[in-house]
Amino acid sequence: MLYTHAAADLVRQTFVLTGRRRLSHEAVERAFQLAWHRWPEVATDRDPAGWVRAAAYEYAMSPWHRLRPVHRHPDEPPAEPARRELLAALHALPPAYLRTLLLYDGLGLDLPETAAETEASTPAAAHRVLHAREAVAGQLPRLAGEDALQDELRALVSGGPDPGPSPARDVRTGCERRAEVWTRVVVVATALIAAATALALLTSPGHYEPPMPPTRQVEGVPAPHNGPQRLTAEDRKLRDRLAAEPAAGPERLLPGLG
């Protein structure tokens, strides 16, 4: 089984990348859970172990782990001075350089395979290996030779702490539970979206209602007054004259009676 064959080695490798045992176990378990979800793709891959390794490396080196309190600080370094110094020098490298160096010098992959797994061109992978070697040798002069660095790096990978990976059954059960939880979340979210859509359709108007135009002040309209308008002296004189006429009006406005 792929998990039984590769899990322990992957835990040691991811520990070299991260310096955190708990994160190393978590990365390997998540990688295998992803592989089980995408098993048709993994089973037909030319290197299933390499597929899982790439997934574990990606998870282990994700920068968001720095925001998690449990993974904010690395574990206690190894007791042996040589291993402790090498691990510190490796963790001073940029993540892409560290990953490339581990694949090429630590695991013995050839340059095209290393480039493919790190999604880089072959010249870029070679550049990373050379600069990583120079940076490590700058801190540890005893590793200036290519063979010396490869020997110590491979010893660091193979002689890491006892990985003790979780049983495959437990990892697979956790994978199924996580899938079940996400399925429920998707179902609930879909139901909520459908309910919100139905409510919007029921409460929205059935026809287009143009918006009310903005109000504006109408000019030229006299201001309202309380009660009848006050008469001027000329107005009162005209009123008395009209009242004195026959039939309360000028004769020319009335029809003749005979």
Rosetta constraint file for C-alpha pairs under 8 A:
AtomPair CA 1 CA 5 HARMONIC 6.23 0.50
AtomPair CA 2 CA 6 HARMONIC 5.97 0.50
AtomPair CA 2 CA 7 HARMONIC 7.83 0.50
AtomPair CA 2 CA 49 HARMONIC 7.10 0.50
AtomPair CA 3 CA 7 HARMONIC 5.20 0.50
AtomPair CA 3 CA 32 HARMONIC 7.28 0.50
AtomPair CA 3 CA 168 HARMONIC 6.68 0.50
AtomPair CA 4 CA 8 HARMONIC 7.71 0.50
AtomPair CA 4 CA 168 HARMONIC 7.38 0.50
AtomPair CA 6 CA 10 HARMONIC 6.19 0.50
AtomPair CA 6 CA 49 HARMONIC 6.89 0.50
AtomPair CA 7 CA 11 HARMONIC 6.27 0.50
AtomPair CA 7 CA 28 HARMONIC 6.71 0.50
AtomPair CA 7 CA 165 HARMONIC 6.66 0.50
AtomPair CA 8 CA 12 HARMONIC 6.56 0.50
AtomPair CA 8 CA 163 HARMONIC 5.68 0.50
AtomPair CA 8 CA 164 HARMONIC 6.92 0.50
AtomPair CA 8 CA 165 HARMONIC 6.12 0.50
AtomPair CA 9 CA 13 HARMONIC 6.26 0.50
AtomPair CA 9 CA 158 HARMONIC 7.56 0.50
AtomPair CA 9 CA 163 HARMONIC 7.96 0.50
AtomPair CA 10 CA 14 HARMONIC 6.05 0.50
AtomPair CA 10 CA 28 HARMONIC 6.52 0.50
AtomPair CA 10 CA 53 HARMONIC 6.70 0.50
AtomPair CA 10 CA 56 HARMONIC 7.63 0.50
AtomPair CA 11 CA 15 HARMONIC 6.11 0.50
AtomPair CA 11 CA 21 HARMONIC 7.86 0.50
AtomPair CA 11 CA 24 HARMONIC 5.31 0.50
AtomPair CA 11 CA 25 HARMONIC 5.82 0.50
AtomPair CA 11 CA 28 HARMONIC 6.29 0.50
AtomPair CA 11 CA 163 HARMONIC 5.83 0.50
AtomPair CA 11 CA 165 HARMONIC 7.45 0.50
AtomPair CA 12 CA 16 HARMONIC 6.55 0.50
AtomPair CA 12 CA 24 HARMONIC 7.56 0.50
AtomPair CA 12 CA 157 HARMONIC 5.87 0.50
AtomPair CA 12 CA 158 HARMONIC 7.01 0.50
AtomPair CA 12 CA 160 HARMONIC 5.74 0.50
AtomPair CA 12 CA 161 HARMONIC 7.15 0.50
AtomPair CA 12 CA 163 HARMONIC 6.37 0.50
AtomPair CA 13 CA 17 HARMONIC 6.60 0.50
AtomPair CA 13 CA 157 HARMONIC 5.78 0.50
AtomPair CA 14 CA 18 HARMONIC 6.10 0.50
AtomPair CA 14 CA 19 HARMONIC 7.89 0.50
AtomPair CA 14 CA 24 HARMONIC 5.15 0.50
AtomPair CA 14 CA 27 HARMONIC 7.61 0.50
AtomPair CA 14 CA 28 HARMONIC 7.96 0.50
AtomPair CA 14 CA 56 HARMONIC 7.36 0.50
AtomPair CA 14 CA 57 HARMONIC 6.46 0.50
AtomPair CA 14 CA 60 HARMONIC 6.51 0.50
AtomPair CA 15 CA 19 HARMONIC 4.92 0.50
AtomPair CA 15 CA 20 HARMONIC 5.74 0.50
AtomPair CA 15 CA 21 HARMONIC 5.90 0.50
AtomPair CA 15 CA 23 HARMONIC 7.85 0.50
AtomPair CA 15 CA 24 HARMONIC 5.34 0.50
AtomPair CA 15 CA 160 HARMONIC 7.87 0.50
AtomPair CA 16 CA 87 HARMONIC 6.94 0.50
AtomPair CA 16 CA 156 HARMONIC 7.65 0.50
AtomPair CA 16 CA 157 HARMONIC 6.68 0.50
AtomPair CA 17 CA 57 HARMONIC 7.91 0.50
AtomPair CA 17 CA 60 HARMONIC 7.46 0.50
AtomPair CA 17 CA 61 HARMONIC 7.22 0.50
AtomPair CA 17 CA 91 HARMONIC 7.26 0.50
AtomPair CA 17 CA 98 HARMONIC 7.14 0.50
AtomPair CA 17 CA 99 HARMONIC 7.12 0.50
AtomPair CA 18 CA 23 HARMONIC 7.50 0.50
AtomPair CA 18 CA 24 HARMONIC 7.21 0.50
AtomPair CA 18 CA 60 HARMONIC 6.78 0.50
AtomPair CA 18 CA 61 HARMONIC 7.00 0.50
AtomPair CA 18 CA 74 HARMONIC 7.48 0.50
AtomPair CA 18 CA 91 HARMONIC 7.62 0.50
AtomPair CA 19 CA 74 HARMONIC 5.47 0.50
AtomPair CA 19 CA 75 HARMONIC 6.12 0.50
AtomPair CA 19 CA 77 HARMONIC 7.64 0.50
AtomPair CA 19 CA 87 HARMONIC 7.82 0.50
AtomPair CA 20 CA 24 HARMONIC 6.14 0.50
AtomPair CA 20 CA 71 HARMONIC 7.27 0.50
AtomPair CA 20 CA 74 HARMONIC 5.29 0.50
AtomPair CA 20 CA 75 HARMONIC 5.31 0.50
AtomPair CA 21 CA 25 HARMONIC 6.37 0.50
AtomPair CA 21 CA 75 HARMONIC 7.14 0.50
AtomPair CA 21 CA 163 HARMONIC 7.88 0.50
AtomPair CA 22 CA 26 HARMONIC 6.20 0.50
AtomPair CA 23 CA 27 HARMONIC 5.97 0.50
AtomPair CA 23 CA 60 HARMONIC 6.66 0.50
AtomPair CA 23 CA 71 HARMONIC 6.99 0.50
AtomPair CA 24 CA 28 HARMONIC 6.33 0.50
AtomPair CA 24 CA 60 HARMONIC 6.58 0.50
AtomPair CA 25 CA 29 HARMONIC 6.17 0.50
AtomPair CA 25 CA 163 HARMONIC 7.71 0.50
AtomPair CA 25 CA 165 HARMONIC 6.54 0.50
AtomPair CA 26 CA 30 HARMONIC 6.11 0.50
AtomPair CA 27 CA 31 HARMONIC 6.10 0.50
AtomPair CA 27 CA 56 HARMONIC 5.05 0.50
AtomPair CA 27 CA 57 HARMONIC 7.37 0.50
AtomPair CA 27 CA 59 HARMONIC 5.53 0.50
AtomPair CA 27 CA 60 HARMONIC 5.27 0.50
AtomPair CA 28 CA 32 HARMONIC 6.33 0.50
AtomPair CA 28 CA 56 HARMONIC 5.17 0.50
AtomPair CA 29 CA 33 HARMONIC 6.15 0.50
AtomPair CA 29 CA 171 HARMONIC 6.37 0.50
AtomPair CA 30 CA 34 HARMONIC 6.10 0.50
AtomPair CA 30 CA 56 HARMONIC 7.16 0.50
AtomPair CA 30 CA 59 HARMONIC 7.78 0.50
AtomPair CA 31 CA 35 HARMONIC 6.19 0.50
AtomPair CA 31 CA 52 HARMONIC 5.67 0.50
AtomPair CA 31 CA 53 HARMONIC 7.53 0.50
AtomPair CA 31 CA 55 HARMONIC 5.17 0.50
AtomPair CA 31 CA 56 HARMONIC 4.92 0.50
AtomPair CA 31 CA 59 HARMONIC 7.60 0.50
AtomPair CA 32 CA 36 HARMONIC 6.16 0.50
AtomPair CA 32 CA 52 HARMONIC 6.39 0.50
AtomPair CA 33 CA 37 HARMONIC 6.33 0.50
AtomPair CA 33 CA 171 HARMONIC 7.28 0.50
AtomPair CA 33 CA 172 HARMONIC 6.79 0.50
AtomPair CA 33 CA 175 HARMONIC 5.46 0.50
AtomPair CA 34 CA 38 HARMONIC 6.25 0.50
AtomPair CA 34 CA 55 HARMONIC 7.99 0.50
AtomPair CA 35 CA 39 HARMONIC 5.41 0.50
AtomPair CA 35 CA 42 HARMONIC 6.29 0.50
AtomPair CA 35 CA 52 HARMONIC 6.60 0.50
AtomPair CA 38 CA 42 HARMONIC 6.34 0.50
AtomPair CA 39 CA 43 HARMONIC 5.71 0.50
AtomPair CA 40 CA 44 HARMONIC 6.40 0.50
AtomPair CA 41 CA 45 HARMONIC 6.31 0.50
AtomPair CA 42 CA 48 HARMONIC 5.49 0.50
AtomPair CA 42 CA 51 HARMONIC 6.82 0.50
AtomPair CA 43 CA 48 HARMONIC 6.36 0.50
AtomPair CA 44 CA 48 HARMONIC 7.75 0.50
AtomPair CA 45 CA 51 HARMONIC 7.51 0.50
AtomPair CA 47 CA 51 HARMONIC 6.34 0.50
AtomPair CA 48 CA 52 HARMONIC 6.40 0.50
AtomPair CA 49 CA 53 HARMONIC 6.07 0.50
AtomPair CA 50 CA 54 HARMONIC 6.07 0.50
AtomPair CA 50 CA 117 HARMONIC 7.90 0.50
AtomPair CA 51 CA 55 HARMONIC 6.42 0.50
AtomPair CA 52 CA 56 HARMONIC 6.14 0.50
AtomPair CA 53 CA 57 HARMONIC 6.11 0.50
AtomPair CA 54 CA 58 HARMONIC 6.14 0.50
AtomPair CA 54 CA 117 HARMONIC 6.54 0.50
AtomPair CA 54 CA 118 HARMONIC 7.96 0.50
AtomPair CA 55 CA 59 HARMONIC 6.28 0.50
AtomPair CA 56 CA 60 HARMONIC 6.01 0.50
AtomPair CA 57 CA 61 HARMONIC 6.03 0.50
AtomPair CA 57 CA 99 HARMONIC 7.86 0.50
AtomPair CA 58 CA 62 HARMONIC 6.12 0.50
AtomPair CA 61 CA 65 HARMONIC 7.94 0.50
AtomPair CA 61 CA 95 HARMONIC 7.13 0.50
AtomPair CA 64 CA 68 HARMONIC 7.38 0.50
AtomPair CA 65 CA 71 HARMONIC 6.21 0.50
AtomPair CA 65 CA 72 HARMONIC 7.25 0.50
AtomPair CA 66 CA 71 HARMONIC 6.26 0.50
AtomPair CA 66 CA 72 HARMONIC 5.07 0.50
AtomPair CA 67 CA 71 HARMONIC 7.75 0.50
AtomPair CA 67 CA 72 HARMONIC 6.60 0.50
AtomPair CA 68 CA 72 HARMONIC 5.98 0.50
AtomPair CA 69 CA 73 HARMONIC 8.00 0.50
AtomPair CA 77 CA 84 HARMONIC 5.73 0.50
AtomPair CA 77 CA 87 HARMONIC 7.93 0.50
AtomPair CA 78 CA 83 HARMONIC 6.29 0.50
AtomPair CA 78 CA 84 HARMONIC 5.21 0.50
AtomPair CA 79 CA 83 HARMONIC 7.72 0.50
AtomPair CA 79 CA 84 HARMONIC 6.81 0.50
AtomPair CA 80 CA 84 HARMONIC 6.09 0.50
AtomPair CA 81 CA 85 HARMONIC 6.01 0.50
AtomPair CA 82 CA 86 HARMONIC 6.20 0.50
AtomPair CA 83 CA 87 HARMONIC 6.09 0.50
AtomPair CA 83 CA 156 HARMONIC 6.58 0.50
AtomPair CA 84 CA 88 HARMONIC 6.23 0.50
AtomPair CA 85 CA 89 HARMONIC 6.19 0.50
AtomPair CA 85 CA 140 HARMONIC 7.84 0.50
AtomPair CA 86 CA 90 HARMONIC 6.14 0.50
AtomPair CA 86 CA 136 HARMONIC 7.86 0.50
AtomPair CA 86 CA 140 HARMONIC 7.65 0.50
AtomPair CA 86 CA 153 HARMONIC 7.87 0.50
AtomPair CA 87 CA 91 HARMONIC 6.23 0.50
AtomPair CA 88 CA 92 HARMONIC 6.40 0.50
AtomPair CA 89 CA 93 HARMONIC 7.05 0.50
AtomPair CA 89 CA 135 HARMONIC 7.98 0.50
AtomPair CA 89 CA 136 HARMONIC 5.74 0.50
AtomPair CA 89 CA 139 HARMONIC 6.65 0.50
AtomPair CA 89 CA 140 HARMONIC 7.80 0.50
AtomPair CA 90 CA 98 HARMONIC 6.33 0.50
AtomPair CA 90 CA 136 HARMONIC 6.85 0.50
AtomPair CA 91 CA 95 HARMONIC 7.98 0.50
AtomPair CA 91 CA 98 HARMONIC 7.36 0.50
AtomPair CA 93 CA 97 HARMONIC 6.18 0.50
AtomPair CA 93 CA 98 HARMONIC 5.75 0.50
AtomPair CA 93 CA 132 HARMONIC 6.84 0.50
AtomPair CA 93 CA 135 HARMONIC 7.47 0.50
AtomPair CA 94 CA 98 HARMONIC 6.22 0.50
AtomPair CA 95 CA 99 HARMONIC 6.13 0.50
AtomPair CA 96 CA 100 HARMONIC 6.17 0.50
AtomPair CA 96 CA 118 HARMONIC 7.81 0.50
AtomPair CA 96 CA 128 HARMONIC 7.72 0.50
AtomPair CA 97 CA 101 HARMONIC 6.03 0.50
AtomPair CA 97 CA 128 HARMONIC 5.24 0.50
AtomPair CA 97 CA 129 HARMONIC 6.67 0.50
AtomPair CA 97 CA 131 HARMONIC 7.82 0.50
AtomPair CA 97 CA 132 HARMONIC 5.84 0.50
AtomPair CA 98 CA 102 HARMONIC 6.11 0.50
AtomPair CA 98 CA 132 HARMONIC 7.06 0.50
AtomPair CA 99 CA 103 HARMONIC 6.31 0.50
AtomPair CA 99 CA 118 HARMONIC 7.74 0.50
AtomPair CA 100 CA 104 HARMONIC 6.13 0.50
AtomPair CA 100 CA 114 HARMONIC 6.54 0.50
AtomPair CA 100 CA 115 HARMONIC 7.87 0.50
AtomPair CA 100 CA 118 HARMONIC 6.91 0.50
AtomPair CA 100 CA 125 HARMONIC 6.74 0.50
AtomPair CA 100 CA 128 HARMONIC 6.75 0.50
AtomPair CA 100 CA 129 HARMONIC 6.37 0.50
AtomPair CA 101 CA 105 HARMONIC 5.55 0.50
AtomPair CA 101 CA 106 HARMONIC 6.79 0.50
AtomPair CA 101 CA 128 HARMONIC 7.47 0.50
AtomPair CA 101 CA 129 HARMONIC 5.38 0.50
AtomPair CA 101 CA 132 HARMONIC 6.66 0.50
AtomPair CA 101 CA 133 HARMONIC 7.79 0.50
AtomPair CA 102 CA 106 HARMONIC 4.44 0.50
AtomPair CA 102 CA 107 HARMONIC 6.33 0.50
AtomPair CA 102 CA 153 HARMONIC 7.64 0.50
AtomPair CA 103 CA 107 HARMONIC 5.00 0.50
AtomPair CA 103 CA 108 HARMONIC 6.40 0.50
AtomPair CA 103 CA 109 HARMONIC 5.81 0.50
AtomPair CA 103 CA 114 HARMONIC 6.15 0.50
AtomPair CA 104 CA 108 HARMONIC 5.00 0.50
AtomPair CA 104 CA 109 HARMONIC 4.93 0.50
AtomPair CA 104 CA 110 HARMONIC 6.31 0.50
AtomPair CA 104 CA 111 HARMONIC 6.81 0.50
AtomPair CA 104 CA 114 HARMONIC 6.27 0.50
AtomPair CA 104 CA 129 HARMONIC 7.58 0.50
AtomPair CA 105 CA 109 HARMONIC 7.54 0.50
AtomPair CA 105 CA 149 HARMONIC 7.66 0.50
AtomPair CA 105 CA 150 HARMONIC 5.11 0.50
AtomPair CA 105 CA 153 HARMONIC 7.10 0.50
AtomPair CA 105 CA 154 HARMONIC 7.45 0.50
AtomPair CA 106 CA 150 HARMONIC 6.13 0.50
AtomPair CA 106 CA 153 HARMONIC 5.33 0.50
AtomPair CA 106 CA 154 HARMONIC 4.76 0.50
AtomPair CA 106 CA 157 HARMONIC 7.02 0.50
AtomPair CA 107 CA 154 HARMONIC 6.89 0.50
AtomPair CA 109 CA 113 HARMONIC 6.12 0.50
AtomPair CA 109 CA 114 HARMONIC 6.01 0.50
AtomPair CA 110 CA 114 HARMONIC 6.15 0.50
AtomPair CA 111 CA 115 HARMONIC 6.07 0.50
AtomPair CA 111 CA 122 HARMONIC 6.49 0.50
AtomPair CA 111 CA 125 HARMONIC 7.04 0.50
AtomPair CA 111 CA 126 HARMONIC 6.99 0.50
AtomPair CA 112 CA 116 HARMONIC 6.11 0.50
AtomPair CA 112 CA 122 HARMONIC 5.75 0.50
AtomPair CA 113 CA 117 HARMONIC 6.15 0.50
AtomPair CA 114 CA 118 HARMONIC 6.19 0.50
AtomPair CA 114 CA 125 HARMONIC 6.98 0.50
AtomPair CA 115 CA 119 HARMONIC 5.88 0.50
AtomPair CA 115 CA 120 HARMONIC 4.92 0.50
AtomPair CA 115 CA 121 HARMONIC 5.62 0.50
AtomPair CA 115 CA 122 HARMONIC 5.23 0.50
AtomPair CA 115 CA 124 HARMONIC 7.64 0.50
AtomPair CA 115 CA 125 HARMONIC 5.31 0.50
AtomPair CA 116 CA 120 HARMONIC 6.25 0.50
AtomPair CA 116 CA 121 HARMONIC 7.38 0.50
AtomPair CA 116 CA 122 HARMONIC 7.97 0.50
AtomPair CA 118 CA 125 HARMONIC 7.96 0.50
AtomPair CA 120 CA 124 HARMONIC 6.10 0.50
AtomPair CA 120 CA 125 HARMONIC 6.20 0.50
AtomPair CA 121 CA 125 HARMONIC 6.22 0.50
AtomPair CA 122 CA 126 HARMONIC 6.21 0.50
AtomPair CA 123 CA 127 HARMONIC 6.12 0.50
AtomPair CA 124 CA 128 HARMONIC 6.26 0.50
AtomPair CA 125 CA 129 HARMONIC 6.31 0.50
AtomPair CA 126 CA 130 HARMONIC 6.25 0.50
AtomPair CA 127 CA 131 HARMONIC 6.20 0.50
AtomPair CA 128 CA 132 HARMONIC 5.90 0.50
AtomPair CA 129 CA 133 HARMONIC 6.13 0.50
AtomPair CA 130 CA 134 HARMONIC 6.30 0.50
AtomPair CA 131 CA 135 HARMONIC 6.12 0.50
AtomPair CA 132 CA 136 HARMONIC 6.20 0.50
AtomPair CA 133 CA 137 HARMONIC 6.03 0.50
AtomPair CA 133 CA 144 HARMONIC 7.56 0.50
AtomPair CA 133 CA 146 HARMONIC 7.77 0.50
AtomPair CA 133 CA 149 HARMONIC 7.79 0.50
AtomPair CA 134 CA 138 HARMONIC 6.01 0.50
AtomPair CA 134 CA 144 HARMONIC 7.44 0.50
AtomPair CA 135 CA 139 HARMONIC 6.72 0.50
AtomPair CA 136 CA 140 HARMONIC 5.98 0.50
AtomPair CA 136 CA 141 HARMONIC 8.00 0.50
AtomPair CA 136 CA 143 HARMONIC 7.31 0.50
AtomPair CA 136 CA 144 HARMONIC 7.87 0.50
AtomPair CA 137 CA 141 HARMONIC 4.87 0.50
AtomPair CA 137 CA 142 HARMONIC 7.09 0.50
AtomPair CA 137 CA 143 HARMONIC 5.31 0.50
AtomPair CA 137 CA 144 HARMONIC 4.67 0.50
AtomPair CA 138 CA 144 HARMONIC 7.82 0.50
AtomPair CA 140 CA 144 HARMONIC 7.38 0.50
AtomPair CA 142 CA 148 HARMONIC 7.57 0.50
AtomPair CA 143 CA 148 HARMONIC 5.24 0.50
AtomPair CA 143 CA 149 HARMONIC 4.98 0.50
AtomPair CA 144 CA 148 HARMONIC 7.21 0.50
AtomPair CA 144 CA 149 HARMONIC 7.17 0.50
AtomPair CA 145 CA 149 HARMONIC 6.50 0.50
AtomPair CA 146 CA 150 HARMONIC 6.30 0.50
AtomPair CA 147 CA 151 HARMONIC 6.06 0.50
AtomPair CA 148 CA 152 HARMONIC 6.30 0.50
AtomPair CA 149 CA 153 HARMONIC 5.91 0.50
AtomPair CA 150 CA 154 HARMONIC 5.99 0.50
AtomPair CA 151 CA 155 HARMONIC 6.13 0.50
AtomPair CA 152 CA 156 HARMONIC 6.03 0.50
AtomPair CA 153 CA 157 HARMONIC 6.29 0.50
AtomPair CA 154 CA 158 HARMONIC 6.10 0.50
AtomPair CA 155 CA 159 HARMONIC 5.60 0.50
AtomPair CA 156 CA 160 HARMONIC 5.92 0.50
AtomPair CA 166 CA 170 HARMONIC 6.63 0.50
AtomPair CA 166 CA 171 HARMONIC 6.63 0.50
AtomPair CA 167 CA 171 HARMONIC 6.49 0.50
AtomPair CA 168 CA 172 HARMONIC 6.06 0.50
AtomPair CA 169 CA 173 HARMONIC 6.05 0.50
AtomPair CA 170 CA 174 HARMONIC 6.13 0.50
AtomPair CA 171 CA 175 HARMONIC 6.21 0.50
AtomPair CA 172 CA 176 HARMONIC 6.30 0.50
AtomPair CA 173 CA 177 HARMONIC 6.19 0.50
AtomPair CA 174 CA 178 HARMONIC 6.10 0.50
AtomPair CA 175 CA 179 HARMONIC 6.20 0.50
AtomPair CA 176 CA 180 HARMONIC 6.14 0.50
AtomPair CA 177 CA 181 HARMONIC 6.20 0.50
AtomPair CA 178 CA 182 HARMONIC 6.24 0.50
AtomPair CA 179 CA 183 HARMONIC 6.09 0.50
AtomPair CA 180 CA 184 HARMONIC 6.30 0.50
AtomPair CA 181 CA 185 HARMONIC 6.24 0.50
AtomPair CA 182 CA 186 HARMONIC 6.14 0.50
AtomPair CA 183 CA 187 HARMONIC 6.22 0.50
AtomPair CA 184 CA 188 HARMONIC 6.13 0.50
AtomPair CA 185 CA 189 HARMONIC 6.05 0.50
AtomPair CA 186 CA 190 HARMONIC 6.02 0.50
AtomPair CA 187 CA 191 HARMONIC 6.20 0.50
AtomPair CA 188 CA 192 HARMONIC 6.20 0.50
AtomPair CA 189 CA 193 HARMONIC 6.21 0.50
AtomPair CA 190 CA 194 HARMONIC 6.15 0.50
AtomPair CA 191 CA 195 HARMONIC 6.12 0.50
AtomPair CA 192 CA 196 HARMONIC 6.11 0.50
AtomPair CA 193 CA 197 HARMONIC 6.12 0.50
AtomPair CA 194 CA 198 HARMONIC 6.19 0.50
AtomPair CA 195 CA 199 HARMONIC 6.15 0.50
AtomPair CA 196 CA 200 HARMONIC 6.16 0.50
AtomPair CA 197 CA 201 HARMONIC 6.28 0.50
AtomPair CA 198 CA 202 HARMONIC 6.26 0.50
AtomPair CA 199 CA 203 HARMONIC 6.19 0.50
AtomPair CA 200 CA 204 HARMONIC 5.88 0.50
AtomPair CA 205 CA 209 HARMONIC 7.89 0.50
AtomPair CA 225 CA 229 HARMONIC 7.41 0.50
AtomPair CA 231 CA 235 HARMONIC 5.54 0.50
AtomPair CA 231 CA 236 HARMONIC 6.30 0.50
AtomPair CA 232 CA 236 HARMONIC 6.37 0.50
AtomPair CA 233 CA 237 HARMONIC 6.34 0.50
AtomPair CA 234 CA 238 HARMONIC 6.32 0.50
AtomPair CA 235 CA 239 HARMONIC 6.24 0.50
AtomPair CA 236 CA 240 HARMONIC 6.30 0.50
AtomPair CA 237 CA 241 HARMONIC 6.30 0.50
AtomPair CA 238 CA 242 HARMONIC 6.27 0.50
AtomPair CA 239 CA 243 HARMONIC 6.29 0.50
AtomPair CA 240 CA 244 HARMONIC 6.34 0.50
AtomPair CA 241 CA 245 HARMONIC 6.75 0.50
AtomPair CA 242 CA 248 HARMONIC 6.19 0.50
AtomPair CA 242 CA 249 HARMONIC 5.64 0.50
AtomPair CA 242 CA 250 HARMONIC 7.19 0.50
AtomPair CA 243 CA 248 HARMONIC 5.03 0.50
AtomPair CA 243 CA 249 HARMONIC 6.84 0.50
AtomPair CA 244 CA 248 HARMONIC 6.40 0.50
AtomPair CA 244 CA 249 HARMONIC 7.74 0.50
AtomPair CA 245 CA 249 HARMONIC 5.01 0.50
AtomPair CA 245 CA 250 HARMONIC 5.66 0.50
AtomPair CA 245 CA 251 HARMONIC 7.55 0.50
AtomPair CA 246 CA 250 HARMONIC 6.80 0.50
AtomPair CA 246 CA 251 HARMONIC 6.87 0.50
AtomPair CA 249 CA 253 HARMONIC 6.99 0.50
AtomPair CA 249 CA 254 HARMONIC 7.63 0.50
AtomPair CA 250 CA 254 HARMONIC 7.17 0.50
